[in-house]
Amino acid sequence: MGLYSKLTNNIIINNILIATGLDAKKELSVGQWKAFKYDNDKSIQQNAGFSHSPEVEEALKKVKDKLVKYLASEVPAKGNVLDFGCGPGIYMKMLAKDYTVSGVDISEGMLQAASKLLPDNKFYLGNFLSINFDEKYHAIYSISVLEYIPVSKIDEFFKKCADIMHEKGLLFIQYPHALNKLDLYHPDRNYINYSPEFITKIASRYFNVIENKHSYDERNTCEYDTKPYQTESKTFKNGYLLIATKK
């Protein structure tokens, strides 16, 4: 594990693998999530990977409020909504009263927890890119999961989202973004801090981008963040939010 971690934190090796499409062959993060076991001594939010610190709670609330707002304006009542990387079902539970929400996750442990929380909802276990979904969605949302999509698969990810959505379907993606110039060269391919400009470029092939802004303070799209927050959270106060509709 130590050697593998070192190899996946090597910029030269990572970019060779990305260029050849081999970066998706073995991902340390996939194994970690597949091995996940729900901890009943922790809250559902902690199991999903987020603390209850004030700064995380505040940042989460901003994203939740915006998700609710956009779904209300863009998705019909009881419309089909897909949670990509649903984890233990926090967001699904929040939306289940108003929409028909399905979840997909690579972690069986996460889906077991989610299905206990929402026994009547539909769940898909496995890699989003490999699953044959049997319905179309009015919206797809994802909270802090894009960082696990390999760089060579990012175009395929956005294309698949578009393929399984209704016309003018809503895409809502919160993701940790590039915090320095080094991040543009993918120093860690198990946790990718994508450039917002790059994400806009790829997503625009299939979607009309409404906004791609800092999810906490709504700064506009950047190549990388020149003034990131000094924060205890790796994922949340520093993050971007892509909102788009299918072309």
Secondary structure, DSSP 8 states (H G I E B T S, - for coil): -HHHHHHTT-HHHHHHHHHHTGGGS--HHHHHHHT----TTS-HHHHTT----HHHHHHHHHHHHHHHHHHHHHS-TT-EEEEET-TTSHHHHHHTTTSEEEEEES-HHHHHHHHHH-TTS-EEES-GGG---SS-EEEEEEES-GGGS-GGGHHHHHHHHHHTEEEEEEEEEEE-B--SGGGGG-S-TTS--B-HHHHHHHHTTTEEEEEEEETTT-----SS-SS----S-SSSSS-EEEEEEE-
